[in-house]
C-alpha cells in the first residue's frame, strides 16, 4: 500500500485519484502506524515552505517519516512535499528538525528575479541525492 501523508496541506485527493487511475492501491493517512506499515510513501504539498514545515512538525510525523526513509522504502515528494524533504529552503528561515526529513538537497532560486516555476528554477543540488522510483 502507498501511504499519502495528510498533514493538512496538500492535494491528497488528487494524488489518490491518480493512483487509482493507474491501478495502484493508496491510502490518505496522518496516522503513524499506517505510514509505518506502508510499502511506499508520497508526501504531497501546496504552498510556502515555512507554514508547510510548521504544519508538518505540528503533526508529530517527522520522526515517522525519517524512520520510513531510513528503512529504504520508496518515497516521493510532490512540490512542497519534496521541498520539505530537504535541509531547508530559500523561501523561509524555518528549518526542519535534525537537519532535514529525507535528503540533503537544497532547492531554490539562484536570484529572486529567477523564481518562476514554484521557486525551483535554477535548482541546484548541494550534495548527492539518489532518487528512488515508486
Backbone as a printed PyTorch tensor [residue, N CA C, xyz], in Angstrom:
tensor([[[  0.8310,  -1.1730,   0.0000],
         [  0.0000,   0.0000,   0.0000],
         [  0.8790,   1.2400,   0.0000]],

        [[  0.4370,   2.2700,  -0.7070],
         [  1.1370,   3.5500,  -0.7620],
         [  0.4400,   4.5080,   0.1980]],

        [[  1.1740,   5.0040,   1.1750],
         [  0.6270,   5.9820,   2.1170],
         [  0.7860,   7.3770,   1.5280]],

        [[ -0.3100,   8.1100,   1.4690],
         [ -0.3000,   9.5120,   1.0440],
         [ -0.4320,  10.3220,   2.3300]],

        [[  0.6270,  11.0080,   2.7170],
         [  0.6700,  11.6820,   4.0090],
         [ -0.2330,  12.9090,   4.0050]],

        [[ -1.1740,  12.9200,   4.9440],
         [ -2.1020,  14.0340,   5.1090],
         [ -1.7080,  14.8090,   6.3580]],

        [[ -1.1260,  15.9830,   6.1540],
         [ -0.7550,  16.8530,   7.2690],
         [ -1.4860,  18.1830,   7.1780]],

        [[ -2.4920,  18.2420,   6.3080],
         [ -3.3470,  19.4190,   6.2060],
         [ -3.0270,  20.3650,   5.0670]],

        [[ -1.9290,  20.1390,   4.3560],
         [ -1.5800,  20.9730,   3.2030],
         [ -1.1860,  20.0670,   2.0580]],

        [[ -2.0540,  19.8620,   1.1440],
         [ -1.6790,  19.0170,   0.0190],
         [ -2.8820,  18.5870,  -0.7740]],

        [[ -2.6100,  18.2020,  -1.9720],
         [ -3.6350,  17.7450,  -2.8950],
         [ -3.8020,  16.2330,  -2.7640]],

        [[ -4.0660,  15.7760,  -1.5370],
         [ -4.1100,  14.3420,  -1.2560],
         [ -5.1800,  13.6210,  -2.0700]],

        [[ -6.3260,  14.2500,  -2.2670],
         [ -7.3990,  13.6300,  -3.0560],
         [ -6.9900,  13.4250,  -4.5010]],

        [[ -6.3280,  14.4090,  -5.0760],
         [ -5.8630,  14.2910,  -6.4630],
         [ -4.8150,  13.1940,  -6.5950]],

        [[ -3.9200,  13.1040,  -5.6110],
         [ -2.8950,  12.0630,  -5.6450],
         [ -3.5450,  10.6870,  -5.5670]],

        [[ -4.5010,  10.5160,  -4.6630],
         [ -5.2000,   9.2370,  -4.5400],
         [ -5.9330,   8.8940,  -5.8350]],

        [[ -6.5940,   9.8710,  -6.4410],
         [ -7.2940,   9.6260,  -7.7080],
         [ -6.3400,   9.1560,  -8.8000]],

        [[ -5.1610,   9.7470,  -8.8780],
         [ -4.1990,   9.3340,  -9.9110],
         [ -3.6610,   7.9360,  -9.6290]],

        [[ -3.4450,   7.6070,  -8.3690],
         [ -3.0080,   6.2410,  -8.0500],
         [ -4.0660,   5.2370,  -8.4850]],

        [[ -5.3260,   5.5440,  -8.1890],
         [ -6.4120,   4.6440,  -8.5930],
         [ -6.4710,   4.5040, -10.1050]],

        [[ -6.2600,   5.6180, -10.8010],
         [ -6.3220,   5.6030, -12.2620],
         [ -5.2810,   4.6610, -12.8580]],

        [[ -4.1210,   4.5520, -12.2200],
         [ -3.0730,   3.6660, -12.7360],
         [ -3.1040,   2.2910, -12.0770]],

        [[ -4.1280,   2.0380, -11.2490],
         [ -4.2910,   0.7200, -10.6570],
         [ -3.4970,   0.4730,  -9.3910]],

        [[ -2.9890,   1.5330,  -8.7740],
         [ -2.2180,   1.3710,  -7.5360],
         [ -3.1350,   1.5390,  -6.3260]],

        [[ -2.7550,   0.8900,  -5.2360],
         [ -3.5360,   0.9560,  -4.0050],
         [ -2.9020,   1.9700,  -3.0580]],

        [[ -3.6410,   3.0390,  -2.7620],
         [ -3.1420,   4.0730,  -1.8650],
         [ -4.1320,   4.3680,  -0.7600]],

        [[ -3.6350,   5.0430,   0.2660],
         [ -4.4850,   5.4420,   1.3930],
         [ -4.0150,   6.8040,   1.8810]],

        [[ -4.9550,   7.7210,   2.0430],
         [ -4.6730,   9.0160,   2.6350],
         [ -4.6460,   8.8160,   4.1440]],

        [[ -3.5460,   9.2350,   4.7890],
         [ -3.4280,   8.9980,   6.2220],
         [ -2.5130,  10.0120,   6.9030]],

        [[ -2.8220,  10.2570,   8.1420],
         [ -1.9600,  11.0410,   9.0090],
         [ -1.5910,  10.2230,  10.2280]],

        [[ -1.8670,   8.9290,  10.1660],
         [ -1.6200,   8.0280,  11.3000],
         [ -0.2360,   7.3920,  11.1880]],

        [[  0.5410,   7.5290,  12.2330],
         [  1.9050,   7.0000,  12.2420],
         [  1.9440,   5.5030,  11.9400]],

        [[  1.0360,   4.7410,  12.5210],
         [  1.0420,   3.2810,  12.3220],
         [  0.7750,   2.9140,  10.8660]],

        [[ -0.1220,   3.6260,  10.2060],
         [ -0.4070,   3.3420,   8.7920],
         [  0.7660,   3.7350,   7.8980]],

        [[  1.4080,   4.8410,   8.2290],
         [  2.5810,   5.2550,   7.4540],
         [  3.6830,   4.2240,   7.6150]],

        [[  3.9120,   3.7930,   8.8420],
         [  4.9560,   2.8110,   9.1220],
         [  4.6930,   1.4810,   8.4180]],

        [[  3.4350,   1.1200,   8.2540],
         [  3.0800,  -0.1590,   7.6320],
         [  3.0910,  -0.1080,   6.1000]],

        [[  3.1980,   1.0790,   5.5280],
         [  3.1210,   1.2300,   4.0730],
         [  4.3650,   0.6920,   3.3720]],

        [[  4.1720,   0.2940,   2.1100],
         [  5.2840,  -0.1460,   1.2700],
         [  6.0090,   1.0360,   0.6430]],

        [[  5.2430,   2.0900,   0.3580],
         [  5.7460,   3.2940,  -0.3050],
         [  5.0620,   4.4930,   0.3200]],

        [[  5.6420,   5.6830,   0.0910],
         [  5.0880,   6.8830,   0.7090],
         [  5.1090,   8.0380,  -0.2790]],

        [[  4.0520,   8.8230,  -0.2740],
         [  4.0030,  10.0590,  -1.0500],
         [  3.7340,  11.1970,  -0.0800]],

        [[  4.5710,  12.2450,  -0.1550],
         [  4.3930,  13.4480,   0.6530],
         [  4.0470,  14.5930,  -0.2980]],

        [[  2.7440,  14.8680,  -0.4660],
         [  2.3500,  15.9680,  -1.3470],
         [  2.4070,  17.2930,  -0.5900]],

        [[  2.2220,  18.3630,  -1.2930],
         [  2.1880,  19.6470,  -0.6190],
         [  1.9160,  20.7880,  -1.5630]],

        [[  1.2670,  21.8110,  -1.0300],
         [  0.9600,  23.0200,  -1.7850],
         [  1.2460,  24.1950,  -0.8610]],

        [[  1.9660,  25.1790,  -1.3580],
         [  2.1490,  26.3890,  -0.5740],
         [  3.5930,  26.7340,  -0.3000]],

        [[  3.7760,  27.5460,   0.7080],
         [  5.0610,  28.1080,   1.0970],
         [  5.7590,  27.1900,   2.0960]],

        [[  7.0790,  27.1090,   2.0120],
         [  7.8620,  26.1990,   2.8400],
         [  7.6540,  26.4240,   4.3420]],

        [[  7.7250,  27.6600,   4.8080],
         [  7.6400,  27.9350,   6.2470],
         [  6.3670,  27.4050,   6.8860]],

        [[  5.1970,  27.8550,   6.4290],
         [  3.9520,  27.3360,   7.0070],
         [  3.7880,  25.8320,   6.8040]],

        [[  4.2490,  25.3250,   5.6680],
         [  4.1460,  23.8910,   5.4070],
         [  4.9660,  23.0760,   6.3900]],

        [[  6.2060,  23.4930,   6.6320],
         [  7.0640,  22.7640,   7.5620],
         [  6.5290,  22.8680,   8.9900]],

        [[  6.0370,  24.0430,   9.3630],
         [  5.4570,  24.1820,  10.7130],
         [  4.2530,  23.2530,  10.8820]],

        [[  3.4340,  23.1460,   9.8390],
         [  2.2560,  22.2750,   9.9010],
         [  2.6850,  20.8030,  10.0030]],

        [[  3.6860,  20.4030,   9.2110],
         [  4.1830,  19.0300,   9.2690],
         [  4.7800,  18.7330,  10.6460]],

        [[  5.5670,  19.6490,  11.1820],
         [  6.1500,  19.4560,  12.5070],
         [  5.0760,  19.3150,  13.5770]],

        [[  3.9870,  20.0800,  13.4570],
         [  2.9050,  20.0450,  14.4480],
         [  2.1930,  18.6910,  14.4880]],

        [[  2.2640,  17.9250,  13.4050],
         [  1.6010,  16.6150,  13.3820],
         [  2.3650,  15.5700,  14.1880]],

        [[  3.6430,  15.8270,  14.4270],
         [  4.4750,  14.8380,  15.1020],
         [  4.9470,  13.7260,  14.1900]],

        [[  4.7240,  13.8690,  12.8800],
         [  5.0740,  12.8060,  11.9300],
         [  6.5150,  12.8440,  11.4390]],

        [[  7.2570,  13.8910,  11.7380],
         [  8.6180,  13.9900,  11.2080],
         [  9.4660,  12.7760,  11.5940]],

        [[  9.4870,  12.3240,  12.8540],
         [ 10.2720,  11.1270,  13.1820],
         [  9.7800,   9.8720,  12.4440]],

        [[  8.4940,   9.7890,  12.2030],
         [  7.9200,   8.6580,  11.4660],
         [  8.4190,   8.6780,  10.0260]],

        [[  8.4390,   9.8690,   9.4180],
         [  8.9230,   9.9960,   8.0450],
         [ 10.4140,   9.7120,   7.9710]],

        [[ 11.1740,  10.1850,   8.9500],
         [ 12.6140,   9.9100,   8.9750],
         [ 12.8700,   8.4010,   9.0570]],

        [[ 12.1210,   7.7080,   9.8980],
         [ 12.2800,   6.2530,  10.0410],
         [ 11.8820,   5.5400,   8.7510]],

        [[ 10.8290,   6.0170,   8.0990],
         [ 10.3790,   5.4180,   6.8450],
         [ 11.4900,   5.5040,   5.8000]],

        [[ 12.0580,   6.6820,   5.6560],
         [ 13.1140,   6.8760,   4.6710],
         [ 14.3330,   6.0310,   5.0230]],

        [[ 14.6940,   5.9980,   6.2890],
         [ 15.8490,   5.2090,   6.7250],
         [ 15.6700,   3.7230,   6.4240]],

        [[ 14.4190,   3.2800,   6.3170],
         [ 14.1480,   1.8720,   6.0240],
         [ 14.4740,   1.5050,   4.5780]],

        [[ 14.6680,   2.5150,   3.7270],
         [ 14.9900,   2.2540,   2.3330],
         [ 13.7920,   2.0890,   1.4230]],

        [[ 12.5900,   2.2140,   1.9710],
         [ 11.3940,   2.1130,   1.1310],
         [ 11.2540,   3.3670,   0.2680]],

        [[ 10.6270,   3.2420,  -0.9130],
         [ 10.4990,   4.3760,  -1.8320],
         [  9.6370,   5.5060,  -1.2730]],

        [[ 10.1040,   6.7280,  -1.5260],
         [  9.4180,   7.9520,  -1.0930],
         [  9.3540,   8.9050,  -2.2740]],

        [[  8.2020,   9.5520,  -2.4530],
         [  8.0380,  10.5670,  -3.4830],
         [  7.5100,  11.8320,  -2.8230]],

        [[  8.2220,  12.9270,  -2.9960],
         [  7.7340,  14.2320,  -2.5560],
         [  7.2150,  14.9720,  -3.7580]],

        [[  6.0520,  15.5740,  -3.6340],
         [  5.4570,  16.3310,  -4.7360],
         [  5.4240,  17.8040,  -4.3320]],

        [[  6.0210,  18.6440,  -5.1460],
         [  6.0280,  20.0880,  -4.9630],
         [  6.5480,  20.4440,  -3.5610]],

        [[  5.7340,  21.0550,  -2.7230],
         [  6.1560,  21.4250,  -1.3660],
         [  6.6120,  20.1930,  -0.5880]],

        [[  6.0130,  19.0380,  -0.8450],
         [  6.4210,  17.8110,  -0.1700],
         [  7.8760,  17.4750,  -0.4390]],

        [[  8.3310,  17.6550,  -1.6740],
         [  9.7410,  17.4210,  -1.9900],
         [ 10.6180,  18.4570,  -1.3130]],

        [[ 10.1670,  19.6870,  -1.3290],
         [ 10.9340,  20.7640,  -0.7130],
         [ 11.1080,  20.5090,   0.7920]],

        [[ 10.0900,  19.9590,   1.4350],
         [ 10.1650,  19.7030,   2.8700],
         [ 11.0450,  18.5050,   3.2050]],

        [[ 11.4880,  17.7750,   2.1980],
         [ 12.3880,  16.6550,   2.4350],
         [ 13.8450,  17.0910,   2.2810]],

        [[ 14.0880,  18.3950,   2.3610],
         [ 15.4350,  18.9250,   2.2580],
         [ 15.8710,  19.5060,   3.5940]],

        [[ 17.0610,  20.0470,   3.6340],
         [ 17.5740,  20.6610,   4.8640],
         [ 17.0370,  22.0620,   5.0770]],

        [[ 16.3360,  22.6060,   4.1140],
         [ 15.7990,  23.9500,   4.2580],
         [ 15.4400,  24.5200,   2.9070]],

        [[ 15.0000,  25.7740,   2.9210],
         [ 14.5660,  26.4040,   1.6880],
         [ 14.9380,  27.8720,   1.7010]],

        [[ 15.2200,  28.3890,   0.5300],
         [ 15.4620,  29.8190,   0.3950],
         [ 14.1820,  30.6120,   0.6510]],

        [[ 13.0310,  29.9400,   0.6590],
         [ 11.7590,  30.6160,   0.8890],
         [ 11.5470,  31.0300,   2.3390]],

        [[ 12.2390,  30.3850,   3.2740],
         [ 11.9180,  30.5870,   4.6790],
         [ 13.1170,  30.2870,   5.5610]],

        [[ 13.1170,  30.8960,   6.7390],
         [ 14.1460,  30.5940,   7.7410],
         [ 13.7830,  29.3680,   8.5710]],

        [[ 12.5700,  28.8500,   8.4030],
         [ 12.1490,  27.6690,   9.1520],
         [ 13.0140,  26.4890,   8.7100]],

        [[ 13.5820,  25.7790,   9.6610],
         [ 14.4320,  24.6310,   9.3570],
         [ 13.7740,  23.3550,   9.8550]],

        [[ 13.8550,  22.2980,   9.0570],
         [ 13.3430,  21.0070,   9.5210],
         [ 14.1740,  20.5170,  10.7030]],

        [[ 13.5950,  19.7600,  11.6190],
         [ 14.3750,  19.2110,  12.7210],
         [ 15.4080,  18.2260,  12.2070]],

        [[ 16.4570,  18.0670,  12.9300],
         [ 17.5260,  17.1040,  12.6110],
         [ 18.1380,  17.3620,  11.2460]],

        [[ 18.0240,  18.5970,  10.7480],
         [ 18.7090,  18.9570,   9.5120],
         [ 18.0410,  18.4890,   8.2470]],

        [[ 16.8630,  17.9400,   8.2900],
         [ 16.1630,  17.5430,   7.0750],
         [ 15.4250,  16.2480,   7.2750]],

        [[ 14.2570,  16.1730,   6.7030],
         [ 13.4520,  14.9710,   6.8530],
         [ 14.0620,  13.8150,   6.0710]],

        [[ 14.4620,  14.0630,   4.8340],
         [ 14.8620,  12.9520,   3.9810],
         [ 16.2160,  13.1240,   3.3230]],

        [[ 16.3920,  14.1490,   2.5430],
         [ 17.5980,  14.2760,   1.7440],
         [ 18.3460,  15.5680,   2.0650]],

        [[ 19.5400,  15.6640,   1.5640],
         [ 20.3580,  16.8380,   1.8130],
         [ 20.5080,  17.6680,   0.5530]],

        [[ 19.4350,  17.8190,  -0.1880],
         [ 19.4600,  18.6560,  -1.3830],
         [ 18.8460,  19.9930,  -1.0510]],

        [[ 19.2570,  21.0340,  -1.7460],
         [ 18.7440,  22.3730,  -1.4890],
         [ 18.1650,  22.9000,  -2.7830]],

        [[ 16.9020,  23.2440,  -2.7890],
         [ 16.2670,  23.7690,  -3.9730],
         [ 15.8390,  25.1930,  -3.7010]],

        [[ 16.0220,  26.0530,  -4.6670],
         [ 15.5950,  27.4340,  -4.5020],
         [ 16.0450,  28.2490,  -5.6890]],

        [[ 15.7660,  29.5080,  -5.6480],
         [ 16.1040,  30.3930,  -6.7510],
         [ 17.5560,  30.8240,  -6.6460]],

        [[ 18.1960,  30.9480,  -7.7850],
         [ 19.5480,  31.4760,  -7.8200],
         [ 19.4940,  32.9630,  -7.4950]],

        [[ 18.5140,  33.6460,  -8.0460],
         [ 18.2690,  35.0520,  -7.7370],
         [ 16.7740,  35.2460,  -7.6030]],

        [[ 16.3640,  36.1810,  -6.7740],
         [ 14.9260,  36.3840,  -6.5250],
         [ 14.1540,  36.5890,  -7.8240]],

        [[ 14.7370,  37.2690,  -8.7970],
         [ 14.0190,  37.5040, -10.0490],
         [ 13.8910,  36.2480, -10.9050]],

        [[ 14.5970,  35.1730, -10.5390],
         [ 14.5340,  33.9130, -11.2820],
         [ 13.5160,  32.9430, -10.7060]],

        [[ 12.6540,  33.3950,  -9.8270],
         [ 11.7820,  32.4860,  -9.0660],
         [ 10.5280,  32.0600,  -9.8090]],

        [[ 10.6330,  31.6270, -11.0350],
         [  9.4910,  31.0540, -11.7310],
         [  9.3720,  29.5890, -11.3740]],

        [[  8.2940,  28.9540, -11.7540],
         [  8.1430,  27.5100, -11.5600],
         [  8.1340,  27.0840, -10.1090]],

        [[  7.4370,  27.8440,  -9.2670],
         [  7.3060,  27.4460,  -7.8720],
         [  8.5970,  27.5840,  -7.0760]],

        [[  9.5080,  28.4200,  -7.5460],
         [ 10.7360,  28.6500,  -6.8000],
         [ 11.8140,  27.6210,  -7.0460]],

        [[ 11.6560,  26.7800,  -8.0730],
         [ 12.6700,  25.7610,  -8.3170],
         [ 13.4620,  25.9970,  -9.5890]],

        [[ 13.2140,  27.1340, -10.2790],
         [ 14.0520,  27.3990, -11.4480],
         [ 15.4580,  27.6850, -10.9510]],

        [[ 16.4210,  27.2390, -11.6870],
         [ 17.7940,  27.3980, -11.2440],
         [ 18.1000,  26.4920, -10.0620]],

        [[ 17.3880,  25.3840,  -9.9490],
         [ 17.6030,  24.4630,  -8.8310],
         [ 19.0300,  23.9800,  -8.8260]],

        [[ 19.5500,  23.8280,  -7.6390],
         [ 20.9110,  23.3370,  -7.5050],
         [ 20.9330,  22.2370,  -6.4630]],

        [[ 21.8670,  21.3500,  -6.5680],
         [ 21.9780,  20.2340,  -5.6560],
         [ 23.2510,  20.4270,  -4.8480]],

        [[ 23.1200,  20.5160,  -3.5160],
         [ 24.2810,  20.7840,  -2.6850],
         [ 24.9590,  19.5210,  -2.1840]],

        [[ 24.3930,  18.3630,  -2.4700],
         [ 25.0260,  17.1030,  -2.0870],
         [ 24.4500,  15.9900,  -2.9340]],

        [[ 24.9830,  14.7970,  -2.7790],
         [ 24.4960,  13.6790,  -3.5800],
         [ 23.0840,  13.3100,  -3.1800]],

        [[ 22.3020,  12.9060,  -4.1300],
         [ 20.9160,  12.5130,  -3.9070],
         [ 20.5690,  11.4670,  -4.9280]],

        [[ 20.1690,  10.3040,  -4.4580],
         [ 19.7900,   9.2320,  -5.3570],
         [ 18.2980,   9.0400,  -5.2920]],

        [[ 17.5560,   9.4880,  -6.3160],
         [ 16.1010,   9.3150,  -6.2970],
         [ 15.7220,   7.8420,  -6.3700]],

        [[ 14.6410,   7.5080,  -5.7320],
         [ 14.1230,   6.1430,  -5.7700],
         [ 12.7810,   6.1800,  -6.4920]],

        [[ 12.4980,   5.1690,  -7.2690],
         [ 11.2480,   5.1680,  -8.0010],
         [ 10.1550,   4.4720,  -7.2170]],

        [[  8.9460,   4.9510,  -7.3860],
         [  7.7910,   4.2880,  -6.7840],
         [  7.3390,   3.2470,  -7.7710]]])
